[in-house]
Amino acid sequence: MLRVHFTGSDLANVRLARRPDPLWEIVCSLCRLQTREGALAFGPWRRMAVGLVRQGRAARGVASALASLVPRAAYFPDFLTPPLDSGTYALQTGIDRVLATPRRRLRQELSLLSASGGRPWAGAELARGDVTALSALGGTLRTYHREFVAPVWNHVDTATATDRALRTRALADGGTQALLHSLRPMAVWEPPVLTVDYPIERDLHLEGRGLLLVPSYFCWRRPITLADSELRPVLIYPVDKTPSAPATSPTSLTRLLGPTRAALLHETATLTCATTSELACATGVSVPSASQQLAVLREGGLIASRRAGKRVLHTATPLGRRLLGDG
């Protein structure tokens, strides 16, 4: 178990990432590539990834190189997932920060990886901060993301955006305590401790630094955090990957051409994870009519819906926001 200990100031500084972090998605996807866990959730992606590995030497090389840095084990180097500024989750920005890791930290973390049984690619060169090795690592991260992660980024973006809307709704309704309670069953909030299912026994004392919650598509079953407790605290947690709608088709988009559905889509994008009743009230239609029209929007892939107790909460997908000109 992981026990995250909060102070009063920590509760005032709990933050929710606005975007999925490309580097955490790379690291988590490498873990998924090396196991058969989550067959239903990751089966199609894993088949695509295995196909790339079998068919191309370049794809096989980058996957093998990074898998040696992120082995199927309890430890991988923290420098692969540096903290990014709020609202800045660009891949290249993250890679630049990876390559700027101080040599002392590179040596320390790669030594820990070797001590845990790992055989890191270019380990000696990376530990010395060799410019050529670091440049190769940056290129490897870019290539892996392009080949293995970018093809499913719409799924990543949609799933994390839906989760973020749900967490934001919990925060708006009940504050930080409700946000932390919303992490059940993968984490249990019993003030002042958040207990997380974890492969080892560990205590993380925030000590006034707060906590950044980062939703992740490729994270599976249990949240994860950095190995070094001295680094800025983060908790990466898995989002629901259940498809909420079939892929968008021209027919379903044509059905969306109408004032009621356009108004509902606009209000769904404007409100924070609204209920069916709230959307009906905002657009001046009956609840049954709103429910029916929201189903059409959902079929078109423009909104995502999740049940929360007796309520159904709706949020606009990235596709829906782009249609409105918001993204």
Protein Blocks (a to p, Z undefined) as FASTA:
>chain_A
ZZddddfklmmmcccdfbdcfklmmmmmmmmmmpcehklmmmmmmmmmmmmmmmpmklmm
mmmmmmmmmccbfbdcfklmccddehiacfklmmmmmmmpcfklmmmmmmmmmmnopace
hklmmmnopaklmmmmmmmmmmmmmmmmmmmmmmmmmmmmmmmmmmmmmmmmnojmlmmm
mmpckbccddfbdcdddfbdcdddfklnapaddddfklghiacddfblkbccdddddddf
bdfbdcddfklmmmmncfklmmmmmmmmmpghiafklmmmmnopafklmmmmmmmmmmno
paccddehjbccddddfklmmmnopZZ
